[in-house]
Structures are given as C-alpha cells and as structure tokens.
Amino acid sequence: MSPTPPRRRATILDVAKEAGVAASTVSRSFTNPGRVNQVTREHVLAVAQRLGYAPNPMARALESGRTDTLALLVPDITNPYFAGVIKGAERAAARAGRTLVLGDTQESVTTEEELVRRLGPAVDGFVLSASRLPDRELQRVAELNNLVLLNRAIPGITGVVADFASGTRQIVDHLASHGHRSAVFLAGPPESWSGSRRWAGLQEAAETAGMTVRRVGPYSPTLEAGAAAADAVITSSTTAAVCHNDMLALGVMRRLLDRGVRIPDDVSIVGFDNIFGSDLCTPALTTLAEHTQDAGERAVDTLIHLGLQRSRTEQSWQLPTHLVVRASTGPCRIR
C-alpha cells in the first residue's frame, strides 16, 4: 500500500476563493487589520483557520521589512549557565509573538562572526550572550542590526550585565570572615568580559578587606580544564580558590578530591553562576548566583523595543547577584 501523499498547504488564493473576497483583502486581514471591515476580517480569519492557512513569513517580511525572528548566540550551549538565559529569552520572544533562533558559537570568535554574518539578513536583531567579539566588531554589528549584549558592556550598545562589583565583595567578605588572608583566581578565557570584571572586582574587594589575590590561568571554562587548574591551586599553597565559573570549579573540586585534598578543610572553593548541579556535588559548591532567566528575558524585551523604536540607545541594565553559601567554603586552616 503506497503512502498517502501530504495534503497540499492552503494558499492565500484558496482562502480568497472560499471567503468570496480578493486576495488583497485576505492579506490585509493579517497584516493591516485596521483597513478591513471587522465583520469581513473575522469571516476571512475563520475561513483561513478552517483551511489551515497561515501567512508566509517570508512574504510578510518583504512587505514589512521585519521577519519577526530574533537570534540568540551563546558561547557554549552545553554549559548549564546558558539554560536560564535561553529559557528567559524564549519566554520573552513567545510573549511578543516572535521566533527565537539559537546559535552556539563554540567559544570561537570566528564562529560567532560567521553566525552573525549568515543570520543578519534573516533576523530582526541579535542578543549576543558573553560575546567574544572585539569591541570594534560589535560596533560594526550594531550599525547593521539591532543588537543587545548580555554579560558585556560597550559604550553606545545596549547591554544587560550582572552586578559583579557587589558580587565579588560578597565573595571576599565571606572568605575573610572565615579567616582567609589570600586566594587565587582561576581565570577563564582572556577575551571574556565577565571574567575581566570578576577579576577587577576581586582585586578591589581584596584590597579593602586586607586580603591578597593572585590570578592564575587562563583556563577553558569547562570540567575538563579543572585538572590543570586544581594542580595550580596545590602548588600555590593558597587556602581559597575562586573559579571563573561553576563548570571549572566542579572540575577543580573533582581533581583536588582525587589527590587527597580536603574541601573545605584544606582549601575553600568558590564558583560563579549557580548552575544546575552546583548543589548536588559533594561538597556542595559555594557560588555567586546571577538572575540568568531575568537577564535573557530583559535582553529580548529590550531588543524588541529597539526594533519598534528603530533607534539605538546606550542604556544598560545591571541585575543583582547574591552569594549562595554551601559546604565548599569554611574556616581557614593554615597549611
């Protein structure tokens, strides 16, 4: 028995014939309802629904200059941190009737450039999360597309960032309260804007608290990179380590425990992001939490507003952070 061929998709001409109106009336019923009599429009929409007709988004884009599609690019889609960003962004896009396209830049400047170039003509704008592109390239992107940066701040481009100044003070105050007088910062990628802000905040907070901090790295922000970073912690003779993100912190803890280093008895470990699973490891990870869903939602809402206003703005949003204290940090025991 041969398979049943798929049913032909209804066209605007099918709707017009069935409704007894011109094709232009069907088009206006969807794209410019104010120019169609309400009774006629309701009749057209009912016929369209019965026939299973939906306007061709590409055709609508040619008329309006908008695709109603937005792009969100993240450096690593497997990193749980970005799950919250994606969820918040998708929620905002759905609420506004927009389609969200997700791209993984794989921590690569070249890949990010290629995705922006390829998607640019097909979307109404970009949210670039933790972008690795140089400032000059981001300025060029903003000249050609509506653009909102997430976890990145550049003059002249709208951004949504976390309050790392307050967050790093919370980390240092917590460690100092346990008697730690020194710490190492296990740095992430050199081009990471958030990484540079975290390091600057730790330096400033440590100076105020009378602590010393030293930067070690860079390391890839992954579990696998934790082995090398952990060995650096051991040779540094420090009593506390602050990691670029939770993924690196979890890898560090795994390696330290394998080598017989007790956490937090021998060394305290702090991460950034409060990803899923940071409270399921042993010991549970102390980490600085960001409002990632709020950030993703705010970024997409702002991007849509930029598209409607057809203007650029330098306004940036700073979202609060808070330290989640768990078992990976504790009193300093001089080694």
C-alpha positions as CSV (number, residue, x, y, z in Angstrom):
1,M,0.0,0.0,0.0
2,S,1.5,3.3,-1.1
3,P,1.8,6.1,1.5
4,T,-0.8,8.8,1.4
5,P,0.7,12.0,-0.1
6,P,0.8,15.0,2.2
7,R,-2.1,17.3,2.0
8,R,-1.4,20.5,-0.1
9,R,-0.9,23.6,2.0
10,A,-3.7,26.1,1.6
11,T,-2.7,29.4,-0.2
12,I,-3.9,32.9,0.0
13,L,-5.8,32.3,-3.2
14,D,-7.6,29.4,-1.7
15,V,-8.8,31.5,1.2
16,A,-9.9,34.3,-1.0
17,K,-11.9,32.0,-3.2
18,E,-13.6,30.3,-0.3
19,A,-14.3,33.5,1.5
20,G,-15.5,35.3,-1.6
21,V,-13.1,38.2,-1.3
22,A,-10.0,39.5,-3.1
23,A,-6.5,38.1,-2.2
24,S,-5.5,41.6,-1.1
25,T,-8.3,41.6,1.4
26,V,-7.0,38.3,2.9
27,S,-3.5,39.8,3.1
28,R,-4.7,43.0,4.8
29,S,-6.8,40.9,7.3
30,F,-3.5,39.5,8.6
31,T,-1.0,42.4,8.1
32,N,-3.1,45.6,8.3
33,P,-6.4,44.7,10.0
34,G,-7.4,48.4,10.5
35,R,-8.0,48.6,6.8
36,V,-10.6,45.8,6.7
37,N,-14.1,45.8,7.9
38,Q,-14.3,43.9,11.2
39,V,-17.0,41.5,10.0
40,T,-15.2,40.8,6.8
41,R,-11.9,40.2,8.7
42,E,-13.5,37.8,11.2
43,H,-15.0,35.9,8.2
44,V,-11.6,35.7,6.5
45,L,-9.8,34.5,9.6
46,A,-12.4,31.8,10.2
47,V,-12.1,30.6,6.7
48,A,-8.3,30.6,7.0
49,Q,-8.4,28.6,10.2
50,R,-10.7,26.1,8.6
51,L,-8.4,25.6,5.6
52,G,-5.3,25.6,7.8
53,Y,-3.8,28.6,6.1
54,A,-1.1,30.7,7.7
55,P,0.7,33.7,6.1
56,N,4.1,33.0,4.6
57,P,6.5,34.7,7.0
58,M,9.0,35.4,4.1
59,A,6.3,37.2,2.1
60,R,5.3,39.2,5.2
61,A,8.9,40.1,5.7
62,L,9.1,41.5,2.2
63,E,6.1,43.7,2.9
64,S,7.0,44.9,6.4
65,G,10.8,44.7,6.4
66,R,10.6,42.6,9.5
67,T,10.9,38.8,9.9
68,D,9.6,38.6,13.5
69,T,12.6,36.4,14.1
70,L,15.4,37.1,16.7
71,A,18.7,35.4,17.2
72,L,20.4,34.5,20.5
73,L,24.0,33.4,20.3
74,V,25.8,31.7,23.3
75,P,29.4,30.6,23.6
76,D,28.6,27.0,24.7
77,I,25.1,25.5,24.5
78,T,26.2,22.6,26.8
79,N,27.1,25.0,29.7
80,P,24.1,24.9,32.1
81,Y,24.6,28.6,32.8
82,F,23.0,29.4,29.5
83,A,20.0,27.3,30.1
84,G,18.5,30.0,32.2
85,V,19.4,32.7,29.6
86,I,17.7,30.6,26.8
87,K,14.6,30.0,28.9
88,G,14.1,33.6,29.7
89,A,14.8,34.7,26.2
90,E,12.4,32.2,24.7
91,R,9.7,33.3,27.2
92,A,10.0,36.9,26.1
93,A,10.1,36.0,22.4
94,A,6.9,33.9,22.7
95,R,5.1,36.5,24.6
96,A,5.8,39.0,21.8
97,G,4.9,36.6,19.0
98,R,8.5,36.3,17.8
99,T,10.5,33.3,16.8
100,L,13.9,32.8,18.6
101,V,16.8,31.2,16.7
102,L,19.6,29.8,18.9
103,G,23.2,29.6,17.8
104,D,26.2,28.0,19.5
105,T,29.5,30.0,18.9
106,Q,31.6,27.3,20.5
107,E,33.8,29.8,22.4
108,S,35.1,30.9,18.9
109,V,35.4,34.4,17.6
110,T,35.4,33.1,14.1
111,T,32.3,31.0,14.5
112,E,30.5,33.9,16.2
113,E,31.4,36.2,13.3
114,E,30.2,33.7,10.8
115,L,26.9,33.2,12.5
116,V,26.3,36.9,12.7
117,R,27.1,37.4,9.1
118,R,24.9,34.5,8.0
119,L,21.9,35.2,10.1
120,G,22.0,39.0,9.8
121,P,19.7,39.3,6.8
122,A,17.2,36.8,8.2
123,V,16.6,38.2,11.7
124,D,15.3,41.4,13.2
125,G,18.2,41.6,15.7
126,F,20.7,39.8,17.9
127,V,21.2,39.1,21.6
128,L,24.9,38.1,21.9
129,S,25.5,36.4,25.3
130,A,29.0,36.7,26.6
131,S,30.2,37.7,23.2
132,R,33.9,37.0,22.4
133,L,34.0,39.6,19.5
134,P,36.3,42.6,19.8
135,D,34.6,46.0,20.6
136,R,35.2,47.3,17.1
137,E,33.5,44.3,15.5
138,L,30.5,44.6,17.9
139,Q,30.2,48.3,16.9
140,R,30.0,47.3,13.3
141,V,27.4,44.6,14.1
142,A,25.3,47.3,15.9
143,E,25.4,49.5,12.8
144,L,23.9,46.8,10.7
145,N,21.5,45.1,13.1
146,N,19.5,45.8,16.3
147,L,21.8,44.4,19.0
148,V,21.7,43.8,22.7
149,L,24.7,42.4,24.6
150,L,24.3,40.1,27.5
151,N,27.2,40.0,30.1
152,R,29.1,42.6,28.1
153,A,29.1,46.4,28.3
154,I,30.3,48.7,25.5
155,P,29.5,52.4,25.2
156,G,26.8,53.0,22.6
157,I,25.4,49.5,22.7
158,T,22.5,48.4,24.9
159,G,23.6,45.7,27.4
160,V,22.3,43.6,30.3
161,V,25.0,42.8,32.8
162,A,25.4,41.3,36.3
163,D,26.5,43.4,39.3
164,F,29.9,41.8,39.7
165,A,31.2,44.6,41.9
166,S,28.7,43.7,44.6
167,G,29.1,40.0,44.0
168,T,32.9,39.9,44.3
169,R,32.7,41.9,47.5
170,Q,30.3,39.2,48.9
171,I,32.8,36.5,47.9
172,V,35.8,38.3,49.5
173,D,33.8,39.2,52.7
174,H,32.7,35.6,53.0
175,L,36.3,34.2,52.7
176,A,37.7,36.9,55.0
177,S,35.0,36.1,57.6
178,H,36.5,32.6,57.7
179,G,40.0,33.9,58.2
180,H,41.3,33.5,54.7
181,R,44.1,36.0,54.0
182,S,44.9,35.0,50.4
183,A,43.2,33.5,47.4
184,V,43.8,32.6,43.8
185,F,41.5,33.5,40.9
186,L,41.4,30.7,38.3
187,A,40.8,32.8,35.2
188,G,38.7,31.9,32.2
189,P,39.2,32.9,28.5
190,P,41.3,36.1,28.1
191,E,38.6,37.7,25.9
192,S,35.8,37.1,28.5
193,W,34.4,40.5,29.5
194,S,32.7,39.0,32.6
195,G,36.0,37.3,33.6
196,S,37.8,40.6,33.5
197,R,35.0,42.3,35.6
198,R,35.2,39.4,38.1
199,W,39.0,39.8,38.4
200,A,38.8,43.6,38.8
201,G,36.1,43.2,41.4
202,L,38.1,40.6,43.4
203,Q,41.2,42.8,43.4
204,E,39.3,45.9,44.6
205,A,37.4,43.9,47.3
206,A,40.5,42.1,48.5
207,E,42.4,45.4,48.9
208,T,39.6,46.8,51.0
209,A,39.5,43.6,53.1
210,G,43.3,43.3,53.5
211,M,43.5,40.1,51.5
212,T,45.8,39.3,48.6
213,V,44.5,37.7,45.4
214,R,46.6,36.3,42.5
215,R,45.4,35.5,39.0
216,V,46.3,32.1,37.6
217,G,45.4,30.9,34.1
218,P,43.7,31.3,31.7
219,Y,41.7,28.1,31.6
220,S,38.9,26.9,29.5
221,P,35.6,27.3,31.4
222,T,35.0,23.5,31.4
223,L,35.0,20.5,33.7
224,E,38.0,19.1,31.8
225,A,40.1,22.1,32.4
226,G,39.6,21.7,36.2
227,A,42.5,19.2,36.4
228,A,45.2,21.6,35.4
229,A,43.6,24.4,37.4
230,A,43.5,22.2,40.5
231,D,47.2,21.4,40.2
232,A,47.9,25.1,40.2
233,V,45.9,25.5,43.4
234,I,48.0,22.9,45.1
235,T,51.3,24.5,44.1
236,S,50.1,27.9,45.1
237,S,49.8,27.0,48.7
238,T,46.6,29.1,48.9
239,T,43.7,28.4,51.3
240,A,41.0,29.6,48.9
241,A,40.4,29.5,45.2
242,V,37.8,31.5,43.2
243,C,37.0,29.9,39.8
244,H,35.9,31.7,36.6
245,N,32.7,29.7,36.6
246,D,31.0,26.7,38.2
247,M,32.0,24.3,35.5
248,L,35.6,25.0,36.1
249,A,35.0,24.9,39.9
250,L,33.4,21.5,39.7
251,G,36.3,20.2,37.7
252,V,38.8,21.6,40.2
253,M,37.0,20.0,43.2
254,R,36.9,16.6,41.4
255,R,40.7,16.8,40.8
256,L,41.5,18.0,44.3
257,L,39.5,15.3,46.0
258,D,41.2,12.7,43.8
259,R,44.5,13.9,45.0
260,G,43.5,13.7,48.7
261,V,43.0,17.5,49.2
262,R,40.1,18.0,51.6
263,I,37.4,20.6,50.8
264,P,37.0,23.0,52.6
265,D,39.4,21.8,55.3
266,D,42.5,22.3,53.2
267,V,41.1,24.7,50.6
268,S,37.9,26.6,50.1
269,I,36.4,26.7,46.6
270,V,34.0,29.4,45.1
271,G,32.4,29.4,41.7
272,F,30.3,31.8,39.6
273,D,26.8,31.2,38.1
274,N,25.0,28.8,40.4
275,I,24.3,26.3,37.6
276,F,22.1,23.3,38.0
277,G,24.1,20.7,39.8
278,S,26.2,23.0,41.8
279,D,24.3,21.9,44.9
280,L,24.3,18.2,44.0
281,C,28.0,17.6,44.2
282,T,29.9,16.7,47.4
283,P,30.7,19.1,48.9
284,A,28.0,21.4,47.5
285,L,29.6,24.4,45.8
286,T,29.5,27.9,47.2
287,T,28.8,30.2,44.2
288,L,27.7,33.6,43.1
289,A,24.2,33.4,41.6
290,E,23.1,35.5,38.7
291,H,19.5,36.0,37.6
292,T,20.0,34.4,34.2
293,Q,16.4,33.9,33.3
294,D,15.7,37.6,34.1
295,A,18.7,38.5,32.0
296,G,17.6,36.6,29.0
297,E,14.1,37.9,29.2
298,R,15.2,41.5,29.7
299,A,17.6,41.3,26.8
300,V,14.9,40.0,24.3
301,D,12.3,42.6,25.6
302,T,14.9,45.3,25.0
303,L,15.8,44.0,21.6
304,I,12.1,44.0,20.5
305,H,11.8,47.6,21.8
306,L,14.8,48.7,19.8
307,G,13.2,47.2,16.7
308,L,10.0,49.1,17.3
309,Q,11.7,52.4,18.0
310,R,14.2,51.9,15.2
311,S,16.8,53.8,17.2
312,R,19.9,53.0,19.2
313,T,20.3,53.6,22.9
314,E,23.2,53.4,25.3
315,Q,21.1,52.3,28.2
316,S,22.4,49.2,30.0
317,W,20.7,47.2,32.7
318,Q,22.5,45.9,35.8
319,L,20.9,42.9,37.5
320,P,21.7,41.9,41.1
321,T,23.8,39.0,42.2
322,H,23.9,37.1,45.5
323,L,26.3,34.6,47.1
324,V,24.9,31.2,47.8
325,V,26.9,29.7,50.7
326,R,27.3,26.0,50.7
327,A,29.8,23.4,52.0
328,S,32.8,24.0,49.7
329,T,33.9,27.0,51.8
330,G,34.8,27.1,55.5
331,P,37.3,28.3,58.2
332,C,40.9,28.7,57.1
333,R,43.3,26.2,58.5
334,I,46.9,27.4,57.7
335,R,48.6,24.9,55.5
